[in-house]
Amino acid sequence: MTRRTFSALAAAPAFAAPSGKIRAAMIGTGHGHAASKVRALRSMPEYEFVGIARPVAWDPHENEAFRDVRAMTVKEILDDASIEMVAIESVDINSNLDHAELAVRAGKFVHFDKPPGADLARFRKLLADAAAKGRVVQMGYQWRYHAQMQTAMDAARQGWLGKIYRFRASIDKLIDEEERQLLAKFKGGMMFSEGCHLIDRATALLGKPKRISSYIRHDAPVSDGLMDNNLVIFEYDNALAEISMAGFDKANNRRRYLEIIGMNGSARVQQYAQSRLTFDLAKPAGPYKAGEQQVKVTEPPGLAYTPDFAELAAVIRQGAKPTYSAEHDLMTHEVLLRACGMLSAA
């Protein structure tokens, strides 16, 4: 499929949307975000959450978010034409891609948690097939609607930080033995599983990099082969982006940060939960004064992931244009796979 064909399909008009609540279901519960997404969907007036299928044997059953939720099979979800949206949330990454393909084939809108498999050609076809059916695949990258990150990125886009020359971010995480085993089979290790969130933020701000230099290492004192100490550097015409992570940092959230630096100053988000947003400007710009200042940002209403599903509801019911296009998602996945050494340089 050529880029021109993909672009034409991505621009295909959506089908006429019915009215009323959007009946939604979930395939898989093992992904780390699954329970939070069930809570969000069950809390929102736009949706009627009808059930969960667990196709992967080790997907968990025990969680308060799953109580009183109907158990379904994948076939029941796919065959039910009244179910318009399916969230794909298995712990197994390859299984998620399989089920996203089945859901699109069945004419469903899809919320697809990260990362979207290890096969770029299959992901490209998934997005094109969805567009051809007038459907949308929404990627579940975690911080697309993070209020402090959005404020920092908006300031950069407005030019208030001056010409941007550096983006850097980290997402250290202490991971247990079971998760290490699941991730070790992927060459990119933690960069593949967790770094995709931050790569999505870098590409949303700076676009596709000109060159990628990756340091994908195993440094934990356990011989499981997981690439657990990673640094990737993206080169642009006039900027660098650095993304790093490790899998053995007990401080977890406290050491996570995202920083955008320009020739008039910086915006830094420290911690991704209970975040602090700090601007430090040489000259006043926009609503911000010169010097260092902490900025309070109004959080969006609802629970975690409510903004994601609110946008998807607007796409389904109102024909709204997604904030992130299929072409952006495809480009981001290509960058991720190259950064992880999972795609050839050609």
C-alpha angles and dihedrals in degrees: 000000000000125000088246091054091048092049091050092051092046088056094051113127120255122246118258107278124230120228131244132051118340110242107222136182137181131229110205132005103205099090113103092241098047099096093047090051092051089052091050095048093046091050097052124091090212092067141057106202107210108176156315133251120202107200095163112075095221097049105121125252099187115085130111089235090063097051116122091007115136115250111229138173122243088246092054091053095046095045095049105093091192090067104087102172131043125189113210110213113151121142089233110083096202091048089054092057091048092053094043088056091050092048093051090047088054090054098254130145107239136214102198119194121219141314101025098218131284098272114088094189092055092049091049090052091047091056093045092048090050092050091049089056093046091250133128131223108209114201116223099221103160106230104041090110099031103138098216094044091048091051091050093047092046089054090052092049092049090055094242092129091049122235107349115235104158138039119177134169142163135200108186113180136178106229127191129233095263094053091045090057092050093050098040092078090067117079092220094054113181094358088061095046103035107012091066089077092059095038086058089055092048094049092045089058104032106019127220114350123236094222136011126207115188135191105190107176143168110221107149117113092247126088101227097117096238113151094230107158111058141168126178126186121199118199122210129176093270106003145055128215121201123193121181140171144165132199101219106057111124090193088068108162096021092067097043117108145158120205132182116193127193137168091270096046145284146287117210129188110199115198120001095232117053086008129198117212116202128184121195112185133177091209130018114266133176109333093338129096127218117276133029118327137163113229125209114217126197110241117228114256121263134027132317108299093017090116091053093052093040089058091046090051089053089051092050099042104027103028090242118174112249116246089230117048127218088248091056091050092048092048091048092051091049090051090048093051092047091048089053094048089244096121129053120250091242 
